[in-house]
Amino acid sequence: MSSPDTGAKPQFVKALTLTDATMLVAGSMIGSGVFIVAADMGRTLGSPGWLLIAWILTGIITVLGALAYGELAAMYPRAGGMYTFLRESMSPLMGFLYGWTLFVVIQTGTIAAVAVGFGKFLGVLWPAVTADTYSWFPHTTLHTSDGSAIDLGLSPQRLAALVTIWVLTWINLRGVREGKLVQTTLTVIKTVSLAALVLLALTIGRNPAAVTANFGANWFAGSPQWSSLFVITFGSALVGSLFSADSWHSPTFAAAEVQNPQKNLPRALLLGTVLVSALYILANLGYLSVLPLHGAADGATVIARGIDHATNDRVATAVMEYIFGANGAAIMACAILISTFGCNNGLILSGARVYYAMARDGLFFQKAGVLSRNSVPAFALIAQSVWTSLLCLTGTYNQLLDYVIFAALLFYALTTIGLFILRVKRPDEPRPYRAVGYPVLPALYILFASGIAITLLVADKTRVQALSGLALVVLGVPVYYLWRRGGTSPAAS
């Protein structure tokens, strides 16, 4: 049985319109990823053709997910989103495993990665903001089984990340209206900025030498031959683009605060994912029109470095630097700082609503299930910020997103399987919106999501992080039973 969201006073405020919900989708998706990950993807895939195919496939997968989730969101328009969907379709245990993993790594890890991305681009304007850890702060380096290193400690970049997390948490503690104002305003600004980047790259910034190198006869040159090994390589490269398109379902977490959610949530999911996916594909087309994919690490200019060796992987900044010189790099850095700030606002706002729903079921800290006088789950927001702050001290941008995406894909697939279960288990339950293309399109989404998750488990580059994510999910099983035995639901008391 589900617990009512309005059992405690004060109640959630229905302040999010269709526009706000759509901006929450787009704003939670557009962070720092699209401006950074093309460099690592280019190094992995080796050809412009496969790079663009990866982004097109990411867009298709994301929109398929949005079409399927619309039905679930319209059926259960209450705080919790995927936690509620999994609880209702499978079991309270499965819902908890998602909520647990969301708190431990998915939502908090995403917030941390985007915040570190903020620090990375702040370094363009303020060179003192580096990734080097402070010598006066306790720090150490851990070496994983795959040979990679994890630097634990505080750096100027990570300090900047922490400040943004604390400021945005404070804003959202003041109320959902304040949170949505920041979200909608910044999303409009960064969407226009991304569109302007695309327009500039495809027009005045178009570089004939780069176009010839990227779109000529060598369209797929440099990439491995089609084989099972390449499939694994391609799947692991999708981590970057999938992370950049992640969190598209954020409005479902805050469904209790959406006006007319049965209609507005499915619409917002579709509108937001289509808009952002199209911009992402065009942005990468723009990158390839300005910079060659392949460059040299010691290149003296942005052209010589290319996309795969852009300074600190800041591809968008390199594009603007080519078009406008040093001033262009600064302008792009400002736009991306706004983008990452707005992205994390949406993630912070929405994530706390899941922990609220869990607490109402007696599966999280009891205080998280109580709304403050500002009608927000204040304790959940604070707990989220504390854990996210600790994650900021544990990894670089790329390491954090590797941990996030496997666990996210696993639950995306399970949630969509839940759509099929509910069609059988509760055929007569009202469905204000029915998934387009059911059962073919939702089944295709399950195949995509689970297939990529499996490749992350077997790929050398991502195996350690994927296994770590799987271990965290499994660890949630004993935690669930311990919490059930010792906890009480405030909704039931």
LINZI-V219517 format. One record per pair of residues at least 12 apart in sequence whose C-alpha atoms are under 10 Angstrom apart, sorted by the first residue. I is the first residue (numbers start at 0). GAP is how many residues later the second one is. Records with the same first field share a line. If there is no record, write none. Layout:
BEGIN
I=GAP + GAP
END
This chain:
BEGIN
0=86 + 87 + 91 + 360
1=74 + 76 + 82 + 85 + 86 + 90 + 355 + 358 + 359
2=75 + 81 + 354 + 355 + 357 + 358 + 486 + 487 + 488 + 489
3=74 + 75 + 353 + 356 + 357 + 487
4=73 + 74 + 75 + 251 + 351 + 352 + 355 + 364 + 486
5=72 + 73 + 250 + 365 + 485
6=353 + 362 + 363 + 483 + 484 + 485
7=352 + 361 + 362 + 363 + 364 + 482 + 483
8=361 + 362 + 363 + 364 + 366
9=360 + 361 + 362 + 363 + 364 + 365 + 366
10=245 + 246 + 359 + 360 + 361 + 362 + 363 + 364 + 365
11=67 + 163 + 164 + 242 + 243 + 244 + 245 + 246 + 359 + 360 + 362 + 363 + 364 + 365
12=162 + 163 + 164 + 243 + 244 + 245 + 246 + 361 + 362 + 363
13=162 + 163 + 240 + 241 + 242 + 243 + 244 + 245 + 246 + 247
14=161 + 162 + 165 + 241 + 242 + 243 + 244
15=160 + 161 + 164 + 165 + 235 + 238 + 239 + 240 + 241 + 242 + 243 + 244 + 245 + 248
16=163 + 240 + 241 + 242 + 243 + 244 + 247 + 248 + 251
17=240 + 241 + 242 + 243 + 245 + 246 + 247 + 248 + 249 + 250 + 251 + 253
18=165 + 245 + 248 + 249 + 252 + 253
19=160 + 161 + 163 + 164 + 165 + 167 + 231 + 238 + 239 + 244 + 248
20=159 + 162 + 163 + 229 + 230 + 231 + 233 + 234 + 236 + 237 + 238 + 240 + 243 + 244 + 245 + 246 + 247 + 248 + 250 + 251
21=162 + 165 + 226 + 228 + 229 + 242 + 243 + 244 + 245 + 246 + 247 + 248 + 249 + 250 + 251 + 253
22=157 + 160 + 161 + 162 + 163 + 164 + 165 + 168 + 228 + 245 + 246 + 248 + 249 + 323
23=156 + 159 + 160 + 163 + 223 + 224 + 225 + 226 + 227 + 230 + 244 + 245 + 248 + 318 + 319 + 321 + 322 + 323 + 325 + 326
24=162 + 220 + 221 + 222 + 223 + 224 + 225 + 226 + 227 + 240 + 243 + 244 + 245 + 246 + 247 + 248 + 250 + 251 + 318 + 321 + 322
25=157 + 158 + 161 + 162 + 164 + 165 + 219 + 221 + 222 + 223 + 224 + 242 + 243 + 245 + 246 + 247 + 248 + 249 + 250 + 251 + 316 + 317 + 320
26=156 + 157 + 158 + 159 + 160 + 161 + 162 + 163 + 164 + 220 + 221 + 223 + 245 + 249 + 312 + 313 + 314 + 315 + 316 + 317 + 318 + 319 + 320
27=83 + 155 + 159 + 216 + 217 + 218 + 219 + 220 + 221 + 222 + 223 + 244 + 311 + 312 + 313 + 314 + 315 + 316 + 317 + 318 + 319 + 320 + 321 + 322
28=158 + 213 + 214 + 215 + 216 + 217 + 218 + 219 + 220 + 221 + 243 + 244 + 247 + 248 + 310 + 311 + 313 + 314 + 315 + 317 + 318
29=84 + 157 + 160 + 161 + 164 + 214 + 215 + 216 + 217 + 218 + 246 + 247 + 249 + 250 + 306 + 309 + 310 + 312 + 313 + 314
30=79 + 80 + 82 + 83 + 84 + 86 + 87 + 156 + 159 + 212 + 213 + 214 + 215 + 305 + 306 + 307 + 308 + 309 + 310 + 311 + 312 + 313
31=81 + 82 + 83 + 84 + 85 + 86 + 88 + 89 + 211 + 212 + 282 + 284 + 304 + 305 + 306 + 307 + 308 + 309 + 311 + 365
32=80 + 81 + 84 + 207 + 208 + 209 + 210 + 211 + 212 + 213 + 247 + 281 + 303 + 307 + 364 + 365 + 368
33=21 + 160 + 206 + 207 + 208 + 209 + 210 + 211 + 245 + 246 + 247 + 249 + 250 + 280 + 281 + 282 + 302
34=82 + 86 + 159 + 209 + 245 + 248 + 249 + 252 + 278 + 279 + 280 + 281 + 282 + 283 + 284 + 297 + 298 + 301 + 304
35=81 + 84 + 85 + 204 + 205 + 208 + 271 + 274 + 276 + 277 + 278 + 279 + 280 + 281 + 361 + 362
36=200 + 201 + 202 + 203 + 204 + 206 + 207 + 270 + 271 + 276 + 277 + 278 + 360 + 361
37=13 + 14 + 17 + 199 + 202 + 203 + 246 + 249 + 250 + 255 + 269 + 270 + 272 + 275 + 276 + 277 + 278
38=12 + 201 + 254 + 255 + 267 + 268 + 269 + 270 + 271 + 272 + 273 + 274 + 275 + 276 + 277
39=197 + 199 + 200 + 267 + 268 + 269 + 270 + 273 + 358
40=13 + 193 + 195 + 196 + 197 + 198 + 199 + 200 + 266 + 267
41=181 + 195 + 251 + 252 + 264 + 265 + 266 + 267
42=179 + 180 + 194 + 250 + 251 + 264 + 265 + 266
43=179 + 180 + 189 + 190 + 192 + 193 + 194 + 264 + 417
44=175 + 177 + 178 + 179 + 185 + 188 + 189 + 190 + 191 + 192 + 193
45=174 + 175 + 176 + 177 + 178 + 247 + 248 + 262
46=167 + 168 + 171 + 172 + 173 + 174 + 175 + 176 + 177 + 246 + 247
47=165 + 166 + 167 + 170 + 171 + 172 + 173 + 174 + 175 + 236 + 237 + 240 + 244 + 245 + 246
48=165 + 166 + 169 + 170 + 171 + 172 + 174 + 239
49=169 + 170 + 171 + 173 + 184 + 187
50=169 + 183 + 186 + 187 + 190 + 230 + 233 + 234 + 237 + 242
51=228 + 229 + 230 + 232 + 233 + 236
52=181 + 228
53=180 + 181 + 183 + 184 + 185 + 186 + 187 + 188 + 227
54=183 + 185 + 186 + 187 + 189 + 190 + 222 + 223 + 225 + 226 + 227 + 228 + 229 + 230
55=185 + 221 + 222 + 224 + 225 + 226
56=181 + 184 + 185 + 220 + 224 + 391
57=180 + 181 + 182 + 183 + 184 + 185 + 186 + 187 + 188 + 219 + 222 + 223 + 390
58=182 + 183 + 186 + 214 + 215 + 216 + 217 + 218 + 219 + 220 + 221 + 222
59=213 + 214 + 217 + 218 + 385 + 388
60=181 + 184 + 212 + 216 + 380 + 383 + 384 + 385 + 386 + 387 + 388
61=180 + 183 + 184 + 185 + 186 + 187 + 207 + 208 + 211 + 212 + 214 + 215 + 383 + 387
62=185 + 206 + 207 + 208 + 209 + 210 + 211 + 212 + 213 + 214 + 382
63=206 + 209 + 371 + 372 + 373 + 377 + 378 + 379 + 380 + 381 + 382 + 384
64=183 + 184 + 204 + 205 + 208 + 347 + 348 + 350 + 351 + 370 + 376 + 377 + 379 + 380 + 381 + 384
65=182 + 183 + 199 + 200 + 201 + 202 + 203 + 204 + 205 + 206 + 207 + 208 + 369 + 370 + 376 + 379
66=199 + 200 + 202 + 203 + 206 + 366 + 367 + 368 + 369 + 370 + 371 + 374 + 375 + 378
67=198 + 201 + 202 + 347 + 348 + 349 + 351 + 365 + 366 + 367 + 368 + 369 + 370 + 371 + 373 + 374 + 375 + 377
68=12 + 13 + 16 + 180 + 183 + 196 + 197 + 200 + 201 + 343 + 346 + 347 + 350 + 364 + 365 + 366 + 373
69=179 + 182 + 192 + 193 + 194 + 195 + 196 + 197 + 198 + 199 + 200 + 361 + 362 + 363 + 364 + 365 + 366
70=191 + 192 + 194 + 195 + 348 + 360 + 361 + 362 + 363 + 364 + 365
71=12 + 13 + 14 + 16 + 17 + 180 + 190 + 193 + 194 + 343 + 344 + 346 + 347 + 350 + 359 + 360 + 361 + 362 + 363
72=12 + 176 + 178 + 179 + 180 + 182 + 188 + 189 + 190 + 191 + 192 + 193 + 196 + 358 + 359 + 360
73=178 + 181 + 186 + 187 + 188 + 189 + 190 + 191 + 192 + 356 + 357 + 358 + 359 + 360
74=186 + 187 + 354 + 355 + 356 + 357 + 358 + 359
75=12 + 176 + 179 + 180 + 185 + 186 + 354 + 355
76=174 + 175 + 176 + 177 + 178 + 179 + 180 + 181 + 182 + 183 + 184 + 185 + 186 + 188
77=174 + 175 + 176 + 177 + 178 + 179 + 180 + 183 + 275 + 276 + 279
78=172 + 173 + 174 + 175 + 176 + 177 + 178 + 179 + 271 + 272 + 273 + 274 + 275 + 276 + 277 + 278 + 279
79=15 + 19 + 170 + 171 + 172 + 173 + 174 + 175 + 176 + 270 + 271 + 272 + 273 + 274 + 275 + 276 + 277 + 278
80=14 + 18 + 168 + 169 + 170 + 171 + 172 + 173 + 174 + 175 + 269 + 270 + 272 + 273 + 276
81=13 + 16 + 17 + 20 + 167 + 168 + 170 + 171 + 272 + 329 + 330 + 332 + 333 + 334
82=12 + 13 + 14 + 15 + 16 + 17 + 19 + 169 + 170 + 271 + 272 + 274 + 275 + 328 + 332
83=12 + 14 + 15 + 168 + 169 + 270 + 273 + 274 + 331
84=167 + 329 + 330 + 331 + 333 + 334 + 337
85=12 + 13 + 325 + 328 + 329 + 330 + 331 + 332 + 333
86=328 + 331
87=330 + 331 + 333 + 334 + 338
88=325 + 326 + 327 + 328 + 329 + 330 + 331 + 332 + 333 + 334 + 335 + 336 + 337
89=324 + 325 + 327 + 328 + 329 + 331 + 332 + 335
91=266 + 269 + 271 + 388
92=270 + 383 + 384 + 387 + 388 + 391
93=317 + 320 + 321 + 379 + 382 + 383 + 386
94=263 + 268 + 316 + 320
95=259 + 262 + 265 + 267 + 268 + 377 + 380 + 381 + 383 + 384
96=314 + 375 + 376 + 377 + 378 + 379 + 380 + 382 + 383
97=256 + 309 + 310 + 312 + 313 + 314 + 316 + 317 + 375 + 378
98=252 + 255 + 256 + 258 + 259 + 264 + 265 + 374 + 377
99=254 + 255 + 258 + 263 + 264 + 372 + 373 + 375 + 376 + 377 + 379 + 380
100=303 + 306 + 307 + 310 + 368 + 369 + 371 + 372 + 373 + 374 + 375
101=249 + 252 + 253 + 302 + 305 + 306 + 309 + 371
102=248 + 249 + 251 + 252 + 280 + 281 + 284 + 285
103=280 + 283 + 284 + 287 + 300 + 365 + 368 + 369 + 372
104=282 + 283 + 286 + 295 + 296 + 298 + 299 + 300 + 302 + 303 + 364 + 367 + 368
105=140 + 141 + 245 + 294 + 295 + 297 + 298 + 299 + 300 + 301 + 302 + 363
106=139 + 140 + 143 + 237 + 240 + 241 + 243 + 244 + 245 + 277 + 281 + 297 + 301
107=236 + 239 + 240 + 243 + 276 + 277 + 278 + 279 + 280 + 281 + 282 + 283 + 284 + 292 + 296
108=278 + 279 + 280 + 281 + 282 + 283 + 286 + 288 + 290 + 291 + 292 + 293 + 294 + 295 + 296
109=133 + 134 + 136 + 137 + 233 + 234 + 237 + 278 + 281 + 287 + 290 + 291 + 293 + 294 + 295
110=50 + 54 + 229 + 230 + 232 + 233 + 234 + 235 + 236 + 237 + 240 + 273 + 274 + 277 + 278 + 280 + 281 + 289 + 290
111=46 + 49 + 50 + 52 + 53 + 232 + 273 + 275 + 276 + 277 + 278 + 279 + 280 + 281 + 282 + 283 + 284 + 285 + 288 + 289
112=45 + 48 + 130 + 227 + 231 + 275 + 278 + 279 + 282 + 283 + 284 + 285 + 286 + 287 + 288 + 289 + 291
113=47 + 51 + 130 + 225 + 226 + 227 + 229 + 230 + 233 + 278 + 283 + 286 + 287
114=42 + 43 + 44 + 45 + 46 + 47 + 48 + 49 + 50 + 222 + 225 + 226 + 228 + 229 + 273 + 274 + 277 + 282
115=15 + 40 + 41 + 42 + 43 + 44 + 45 + 46 + 48 + 224 + 276 + 277 + 279 + 280 + 281 + 282 + 284
116=40 + 41 + 43 + 44 + 197 + 219 + 220 + 223 + 224 + 279 + 280 + 281
117=39 + 40 + 42 + 43 + 46 + 215 + 216 + 218 + 219 + 220 + 221 + 222 + 223 + 226 + 279
118=12 + 36 + 37 + 38 + 39 + 40 + 41 + 42 + 43 + 44 + 45 + 218 + 221
119=36 + 37 + 38 + 40 + 41 + 192 + 193 + 194 + 213 + 217 + 276 + 277
120=36 + 191 + 193 + 196 + 208 + 209 + 211 + 212 + 213 + 214 + 215 + 216 + 219
121=34 + 35 + 38 + 39 + 208 + 211 + 212 + 214 + 215
122=33 + 34 + 37 + 189 + 210
123=187 + 188 + 190 + 193 + 202 + 205 + 206 + 207 + 208 + 209 + 210
124=204 + 205 + 206 + 208 + 209
125=204
126=29
127=28 + 29
128=26 + 27 + 28 + 29 + 30 + 31
129=25 + 26 + 27 + 28
130=20 + 23 + 24 + 25 + 26 + 27 + 28 + 181 + 265
131=19 + 21 + 22 + 23 + 24 + 25 + 26
132=18 + 19 + 20 + 21 + 22 + 23 + 24 + 25 + 26 + 260
133=19 + 20 + 21 + 22
134=18 + 19 + 20
135=18
136=16 + 17 + 18
137=14 + 15 + 16
138=12 + 13 + 14 + 15 + 16 + 254 + 255
139=12 + 13 + 254
140=12 + 253
141=252
143=320 + 321
144=318 + 319
145=314 + 315 + 316 + 317 + 318
147=251 + 313 + 316
148=246 + 247 + 250
149=243 + 244 + 245 + 246 + 249
150=242 + 243 + 244 + 245
151=238 + 239 + 240 + 241 + 242 + 243 + 244
152=237 + 239 + 240 + 241 + 242
153=238 + 239 + 240
154=237 + 238
156=235 + 239
157=231 + 233 + 234 + 235 + 236 + 237 + 238
158=230 + 233 + 234
160=180 + 227 + 228 + 231 + 232
161=223 + 224 + 226 + 227 + 228 + 229 + 230 + 231
162=226
163=176 + 177 + 180 + 181
164=176 + 179 + 180 + 183 + 219 + 220 + 221 + 223 + 224 + 227
165=216 + 219 + 220 + 222 + 223
166=174 + 178
167=14 + 173 + 174 + 176 + 177 + 178 + 179 + 180 + 181 + 213 + 217
168=175 + 176 + 179 + 180 + 209 + 212 + 213 + 215 + 216
169=208 + 211 + 212 + 215
170=174 + 177 + 178
171=173 + 174 + 176 + 177 + 178 + 180 + 202 + 204 + 205 + 206 + 209
172=176 + 199 + 200 + 201 + 202 + 203 + 204 + 205 + 206 + 207 + 208 + 209
173=198 + 199 + 200 + 201 + 202 + 204
174=174 + 197 + 198 + 199 + 200 + 201 + 202 + 203
175=78 + 81 + 173 + 198 + 199 + 200
176=197
178=163 + 166 + 167 + 169 + 170 + 171
179=165 + 166 + 169
181=159 + 160 + 163 + 164
182=158 + 159 + 160 + 161 + 162 + 163 + 164 + 166
183=158 + 162
184=157
185=149 + 152 + 153 + 154 + 155 + 156 + 157 + 159
186=151 + 152 + 153 + 154 + 155 + 156 + 159
187=151 + 154
188=146 + 149 + 150 + 153
189=145 + 146 + 147 + 148 + 149 + 150 + 151 + 152 + 153
190=84 + 85 + 88 + 144 + 148
191=143
192=138 + 139 + 141 + 142 + 143 + 145 + 146
193=82 + 85 + 86 + 88 + 89 + 122 + 138 + 141 + 142 + 145
194=84 + 85 + 87 + 88
195=87
196=82 + 85 + 86 + 89 + 90 + 119 + 120 + 122 + 123 + 135 + 138
197=81 + 82 + 83 + 84 + 85 + 86 + 87 + 88 + 89 + 91 + 118
198=83 + 84 + 87
199=86 + 90 + 119 + 120 + 123
200=81 + 82 + 83 + 84 + 85 + 86 + 87 + 88 + 89 + 90 + 115 + 118 + 119 + 121 + 122
201=80 + 81 + 83 + 84 + 85 + 86 + 87 + 88
202=83 + 86 + 87
203=86 + 119
204=81 + 82 + 84 + 85 + 86 + 114 + 115 + 117 + 118 + 119
205=80 + 81 + 82 + 83 + 84 + 85 + 113 + 116 + 117
206=81 + 82 + 83 + 84 + 85 + 96 + 115 + 116
207=81 + 82 + 83
208=80 + 81 + 82 + 83 + 94
209=77 + 78 + 79 + 80 + 81 + 82 + 83 + 84 + 93 + 96
210=75 + 76 + 77 + 78 + 79 + 80 + 81 + 82
211=76 + 77 + 80
212=75 + 76 + 78 + 79 + 80 + 81
213=74 + 75 + 76 + 77 + 78 + 79 + 80
214=73 + 74 + 77
221=72
228=226 + 230
230=221 + 224 + 228
231=219 + 220 + 222 + 223 + 224 + 225 + 226 + 227 + 228 + 229
232=222 + 223 + 225 + 226 + 227 + 228 + 229
233=218 + 221 + 222 + 225
234=216 + 217 + 218 + 219 + 220 + 221 + 223 + 224 + 227
235=166 + 216 + 217 + 218 + 219 + 220 + 221 + 222 + 223 + 224 + 225 + 226 + 227
236=215 + 219 + 222 + 224 + 225
237=167 + 214 + 218
238=159 + 162 + 163 + 164 + 165 + 166 + 167 + 213 + 214 + 217 + 223
239=158 + 161 + 162 + 165
240=39
241=159 + 163 + 166 + 167
242=158 + 159 + 161 + 162 + 163 + 165
243=32 + 33 + 36 + 157
244=28 + 31 + 32 + 35
245=27 + 158 + 159 + 162 + 163
246=96 + 99 + 100 + 103 + 104 + 161
247=20 + 21 + 22 + 24 + 25 + 28 + 99
248=16 + 17 + 19 + 20 + 23 + 24 + 101
249=19 + 96 + 97 + 98 + 99 + 100 + 101 + 103
250=13 + 14 + 15 + 17 + 18 + 95 + 96 + 98 + 99 + 100
251=13 + 14 + 16 + 17 + 98 + 101 + 102
252=94 + 96 + 97 + 98 + 99 + 100 + 101 + 102 + 103 + 104
253=95 + 96 + 97 + 98 + 99 + 100
254=95 + 98
255=97
256=96
260=171
261=169 + 170 + 171
262=169 + 170
264=168
265=166 + 167 + 168 + 169
266=166
282=33
283=31 + 32
285=30 + 33
286=19 + 20 + 28 + 29 + 31 + 32 + 33
287=18 + 19 + 31
288=30
289=12 + 13 + 16 + 17 + 28 + 29 + 30 + 32 + 33
290=12 + 13 + 14 + 15 + 16 + 17 + 19 + 24 + 27 + 28 + 31
291=12 + 13 + 14 + 15 + 16
292=12 + 13 + 14 + 15 + 16 + 17
293=12 + 13 + 14 + 15 + 16
294=12 + 13 + 14 + 15
295=12 + 13 + 14
296=12 + 13 + 14
297=13
298=12
300=17 + 20 + 21
301=13 + 15 + 16 + 17 + 18 + 19 + 20 + 23
302=15 + 16 + 18 + 19
304=13
305=12 + 13
306=12
313=15 + 18 + 19
315=12 + 13 + 16 + 17 + 20
316=12 + 13 + 14 + 15 + 16 + 17 + 18 + 19
317=14
318=13
319=12 + 13
347=32 + 33 + 34 + 36 + 37 + 40
348=27 + 28 + 32
349=31
350=29 + 30 + 33
351=16 + 17 + 24 + 25 + 26 + 27 + 28 + 29 + 30 + 31 + 32 + 33
352=15 + 16 + 23 + 24 + 25 + 27 + 28
353=14 + 15 + 23 + 26
354=13 + 14 + 22 + 24 + 25 + 26 + 28 + 29
355=12 + 13 + 14 + 15 + 20 + 21 + 22 + 23 + 24 + 25
356=12 + 13 + 20 + 134
357=131
358=21 + 128 + 129 + 130 + 131 + 132
359=128 + 129 + 130 + 131 + 132
360=123 + 126 + 127 + 128 + 129 + 130 + 131
361=121 + 122 + 123 + 124 + 125 + 126 + 127 + 128 + 129 + 130
362=116 + 117 + 118 + 119 + 120 + 121 + 122 + 123 + 124 + 125 + 126
363=16 + 116 + 119 + 120 + 123 + 124 + 125
364=14 + 15 + 18 + 118 + 122 + 123 + 124
365=13 + 14 + 121 + 122 + 123 + 124 + 125
366=12 + 13 + 123
367=12 + 13 + 14 + 15 + 122
368=120 + 121 + 122
369=120 + 121
398=63 + 66
399=65
400=64
401=54 + 59 + 60 + 61 + 62 + 63 + 64 + 67
402=59 + 60 + 61 + 62 + 63 + 64 + 65 + 66 + 67
403=61 + 62 + 65
404=47 + 48 + 51 + 60 + 61 + 64
405=43 + 44 + 46 + 47 + 48 + 49 + 50 + 51 + 56 + 57 + 59 + 60 + 61 + 62 + 63 + 64
406=46 + 58 + 59 + 60 + 61 + 62 + 63 + 64 + 65 + 66
407=41 + 45 + 61
408=37 + 39 + 40 + 41 + 42 + 43 + 44 + 45
409=36 + 39 + 40 + 41 + 42 + 43 + 44 + 59 + 60 + 63
410=38 + 39 + 62
411=33 + 34 + 37 + 38
412=29 + 30 + 32 + 33 + 34 + 35 + 36 + 37 + 38 + 40
413=32 + 35 + 36
414=31
415=26 + 27 + 29 + 30 + 33
416=25 + 26 + 28 + 29
418=16 + 19 + 20 + 23 + 24
419=18 + 19 + 22 + 23
452=13
453=12
456=12 + 13
END
